[in-house]
């Protein structure tokens, strides 16, 4: 990575984007943060607004733009079921037209572009753990399809631009990531459990709770992003996630105990097409990204996440 690169981060005021912007600024880069604030918030980057190497612009990637940059981290897209199912057509347009617009920026500027894809491209997988060579098991007309198929199409666009126009593309398939600045009402399991436990409410587990996810702390993911962007590796997708597999019941119990809540656990029907197991094979990342592997244990990451939401509650109560 260049010492003084000019870097565009779309979705830069979101959960992942804000952590990435923070890291890039700290490393001395000039960062242009683009966000339409559909799910991101200005508060996530408020501490960067006065920094001379940081710029914030309100813009929707569905609309074309022109910009001279060296690198693009394209993170813009609603990423939780609550948000992407709220307006499925908009989600598809963001994933497809937004990616097309940013690929045009990359082509015109000669910039290297990292696409934030997702483990959702694997659907409810028949292969476990999931390798990048697995083509997936996705319902193309289900309630999750706007996101799953939107991201699959974004990967197709990216690889097509790489082959046809020579655009330097990197594709990160992101598995469940958590940490401070998660949206408290985004429906993701970690934030759901933490918010419920802090409020003394029963923790809601869908199905029997034996379904699994693999949780990667945000700082580990950002390190993976930077290594992938800097890597000479081409446009073949790379899984980024933590291979430690945790059941929903195990996670709920862990969060409840760490918060000190005495609330119970209640069960609700499993959402349609919800994956039963999700676990990344990260052999490719370890081989190509200098031995990258997650460093933050789930227990330590949950401590930081719980502390963030406690602070958020204190600030909100103080404001009230």
N, C-alpha and C positions, 0 to 999 in steps of 0.2 A: 504494500500500500504506500502511495506517495506520502512524503512527510507533510506536505501542505495541500492535500487534495481538497477540491470543492465537491461536496457530497450532498446529493439530494436524498432525503428520507421522506417517502410518502407514508401517510398514516403516522407521522412523527410525533403527534401529541397523544397517541394511544398508549396502551400498556407497554407493549414491546418497543414501539417507536421512541417513546420518551427515554427509555433506558439506553437505547442505541444512540440517540442524539447526545445524551449525557456522556457516554463513553467516547464518541467521536470528537466532541469538543475538548474533552480532557486530553485526548491524544494530539491536539493541535490542529485539527482539520477545520475548514470553513464549512458549516452545516446549514443547509437550507431545509427547513422543516415545513412540509406541506400537509395540511389536514382540513377536512370540511367540518370537523367536530360532530359528526354523526354519532360516533362512539368515543372519540378522543376528547380530551378537555384541556383548556388552556392551563389549568392548574398543574397538570402533569409536567409542563415545561416552564412554569412561572419562574423557577430559579435560574433558567438559562436566558431569559428575555433580555437582560442587561449585558449579556456577554457579547463582546465585539465580533466573535466568530460565529454567532448564531443568528439566523433570520427565521421568522415565522410568517407563513403566508396561508391565508384561508383560500382553499381551492379544492374543487371536486375533480378527481382524476377522470371522471366521465367526460370532461371537457378537455379539449386539446390544449397543450401548452408548449412553449419553446423555452429552453434554458441551456446555458453553457455550463456543464458540470463534467467532472471526471468519473464519478461513480454514482450509481442509483441503487438505493435499497428500497424496493417496492413492497411496502407492507400494507398499503391501503386496501382494506376490505373488512366488513363486519365479520368477526370470527367466532362468535358464540351463537348457539341456536336461538336464544331469545332475540338477538339482534338481527341475524341474517334471515330468520323466518318472518320478522316483522314486515319486511318489504322484499319478498323473494326476487321480484323482477329487478329491483334496484341492486340487489346483491349480485345477480348475474351480470348486469351491465357494468358494475364496478370491477368484477373479476375479469370480464372479457374486454369491454371497451376501454376500461381504465388501463389494463395491461397493454393493450394495443397502443394507446396514446403514449405510455411511458417507453415502450420499445421504440417508438418513432423518435422520442427525445434522445434515447441512447444511440440510435442509428445516426441521427443528425450531428450529435455532439461527439461521437466516437467514444462514448462512455461504456464502462463495464457495468452490467446490471444484475443485481441479485433479486430473484423472485421469491417472495415468501409463499411457498405452497404449504401443504398440510398433510398430515397423516390421514385425513378424511378421504384422500384420493384412493385409499385402500378399502374404504367402505367397511362392511362387517366382514373382516378378512377370513378367508379359508386357510391362509398360511400364517403360521405363528412361530417365532416372531416375524415381523414383516421386513422383507428385503426390498431394495429399490427395484429389483427385477420383477417383483410381483405386480401384476396388472390390476389387481383389485377386484372387489365384489360389491358393486355400487348399484343401488336402485335409481335409475335415471329419471323417474317420475315421482319419487317420494318427497316428503317434506324437507329432507336434508339436501335434495339434489341441487337446489340453487347454489349452494356453497360447494358441495362435493364436485359436481360437474363443472361449475364455474372455474374451480381451481385446476381441474384436469384440462380444461380448455386453455387456461392461462399457461400451463406447462407446454401444451402443444404450440401455442403462439410463440413462446420463448424459444423453443427448440427450432421452430420453423424460421424465425428471424436469424438465429445463429447459422443455420445451414444456407439460407438464401442470401442473406446480406452480410454475413460475417460478424454480426453483433456478438460481443463477448457476454455470455449469459451464464449465470450460476443459479441453480434451483435448490432451495432448502425445503425439505419436507419436514415441517415442524410437528413434533408430538406435544402432548399436553404440557404447557408451561405455566408457571405460577409465580407469584411474588408480589411485593409492594406495587401499588398503582393499578392492580386489577380493579375492574369496575364492580362495585358491590352488588349490582343488580343484573349482572350479565348471564346468570344462569349456569356458570361453570361450577363444577363440583367443589373445588377448593374454596372459592369465595362464598358459595352457598353455605357450606358447612361452617366456615369461620363466622360468618354473619349471624347464622342461626344460633350457634353456640354462645357467642358474645351476648346475644339478646335473651339467652335463657330459654330459647325455643327448642322443641324437638328437632332433631336433624332428619331431613327427608332423604331417604335412600330409595332409588328407583329399582323395581324388580326385587329379586331376592338378595341383592347386594354382593353377589359373587362375581359380577362382571368386573373386569380389571382395566386399569389405565397405568401409564408410566409417566411420572411427574418430574419435569426438568425445571430446576430453579432458573430464574430469568438471567442471572449473570452468566451461567453456563451456556445458555443459548446464545447470548450476545457474543461471547467468545467464539462460539462456533460460526456465527455470522461473519465475523471479522476474518477468521481463518479461511472460510470458504471464499469470501470475496478476494482475498489476497492469493488464493491458490491458483496455480496454472491449470488446474483441473477444468475440463470443458463443461458442457451443458447437461451432462447426465445428472439426474437428481441425487441428492445426498440427504439421508435421514439425519435429523438432529433431535435428540431426545435422550432421556435417561432410561436405560434398560431395566431398572428395578421396577418390578410389576407389583401393584398394590390393588387389593379388592376394595370396593366401595365401602363395605362394612368395616374393613380394617382402617381405612382412612377416616371414616366417621368417628370411630372409637378413639383414634389417635388425636384428632382435633378436639373432641369433647374433653378428653383427659388433659390435654395441654392447656385448654382454656379454663378448666376447673368447673365445667358445667355439670349439673346433675340431671340434665334433661335426657329424655329417652330418644330412641330412634324409631321413626315411623316409616312405613313402606308405601310407595305409590306405584301405579302401573308404569312399566318400562315404556319409554317413548318409542314410536315407530322407527324402525331401522337403526336403533341405537346399537353400536358395536358391542359385542359381548367381551372381546379381548382386544387389547391394544398394547403392543410392545415392539419397540424398534430394534432391528438388527443394525448396529452402528459400526460394523466392521469397515465399511467403505469410508466413513468419516475418520475413523482411527487411522486408517492407512493413508488417506490423502491430506489430512489436516494436522499433521505433525503429532499424531497420537492423541488428538482431542478426545476427552472423555469427561463427563460431568463430575464436578468436584464437591458440590454441596449436597450433603445427605438430606433426605426428605425431612427428618426431624428438625434440622437446623433451618432449613428453608421455611418450614411451617412456623417456626418461632418468629422469624422476621416478618412473615406475612400476617400473623396474628397481631404482632406489635403494630404493624401499619394500620390495621383495621381498628385496633383499640384507639390509636391516635386520631383516626378519622372520626370515630364516635365522639371523642372528647372535643375535637374542633367543632363538630356539628352541634353538639349539646351546648358548647360555649357560645356559638353564634345564635342559638335559639334563646 
